[in-house]
Amino acid sequence: MVVALKIEHEESAYSTAIAQYNRATQHLTIDENIIEYLRYPRREFTVNFPVRRDDGKIEMFTGYRVHHNTVLGPSKGGIRYSANVTLDEVRALAMWMTWKCALVNLPYGGAKGGVVVEPKDLSLREIEQLTRRYASELIPVISPHMDIPAPDMGTNAQTMAWFMDTYSMTVGYSVPAIVTGKPINIGGSKGRTEATGRGVIICMEEALRAHGYNDASKTSLIIQGFGNVGSHAAAYADELGFKIVGVSDIYGGIYNEKGLDIDSVRAHMAETGSLEGYKDAVHLTNDELLIMPCDVLIPAAMEGQLTKHNAPDIKARIIVEGANGPTTTEADDILEDRGIFVVPDILANAGGVIVSYFEWVQDLQAFFWDEDEIFHQLRRILIRSYDATLRAAEDHDVNMRMAAQIVAIQRVAEAVQTRGFYP
Ligand code: NAD
């Protein structure tokens, strides 16, 4: 029997991605056939595979890998471990990766992967088994010249090490360039772990300058999510002297209008695994934190966090999207009406894929760069991309999200035009 009670669902990630695409293409004079072609993912894989649990029982897991587009080069994108992963979500994230890589001018297409699993419920051995089996299931569709995975929510450098080892043992020799975001001692790049968070702050500084904020110590930030992106964004912002008044993780948020001591927040997180019990701050729910007073809000947790329900109450004047797809289309409209400046995900969090690209280049050449070089090139590419987006926003009289999509879609469409449709 269908339960009569109907909960109002927020729009899905893929419908957000398609809605953004439809809006952006209205500003472009490109061939209708190309517009239609780019609406579709090129390939979608679903794999169901067994993992032996610690109690000896076999459990089946489902994983996905979607290649949205490969016109500009091999596809690139992270792998997410989460109980909520769906094919629809992975499809959206793959499409955003296509635009992100094109926007920052990397020779990549877009992909994304995910396994439906709550990593916290598995032991380290079980996670390793799951990763190795998922990697081996993907072998027909990944290679350093075809599709190059990386970490995302719920995965990390260790996950990538197991992934790389599984691929390497299968082909019979070491292939560091099969994944990025690896540990440095097996071909990872300096600066990769910090890259996304640092890039978010570089973009934030550009936005702040244009909006007349000149004193970091008087500029307050709230960061939602304290994982790879959020914690490194917090660390870099703290190093630059910004006042971080709020941070959160999946269990809730903390807020202190005078500014949080980020080193002690990090130490507390490292010690206890959550923000619970942290002193010197008011404890709030995630929903409450998003609408607390601040100059800049950085959603760095997951998609669909800024919705039509909370967008009217957000106090920040600038939003810099560390997460992928944190703002629904409806929220976007509300934020625009309210004059809130949004630096979109495909620009703001592109630091990760930029340094992933450096890692891949270093692996292919077996020649490694120092950290100064990496951070210098990261800043150069991000600022160039930020400026191109701002120019497009002015030229088309649109917001930064539309502008970023316009620049990216235009570049991919031109490449399709040049290559032509096969056969
Ligand atoms: P992570 O797993 O390291 O951290 C996620 C953080 O968000 C954790 O602190 C978790 O507790 C918190 N969180 C999860 N669900 C939440 C919720 N409902 N409310 C509040 N907090 C919640 O993941 P990450 O790698 O930092 O990725 C975060 C986001 O950034 C994702 O959208 C991801 O796709 C995007 N992203 C990551 C990278 C990267 O290099 N890691 C690059 C680009 C974009």
Boltz pocket constraint, residues with backbone or C-beta under 6 A from the ligand:
constraints:
  - pocket:
      binder: B
      contacts: [[A, 151], [A, 152], [A, 153], [A, 154], [A, 155], [A, 192], [A, 193], [A, 196], [A, 224], [A, 225], [A, 226], [A, 227], [A, 228], [A, 229], [A, 230], [A, 248], [A, 249], [A, 250], [A, 251], [A, 286], [A, 300], [A, 301], [A, 302], [A, 303], [A, 322], [A, 323], [A, 324], [A, 325], [A, 349], [A, 350], [A, 352], [A, 353]]
      max_distance: 6.0
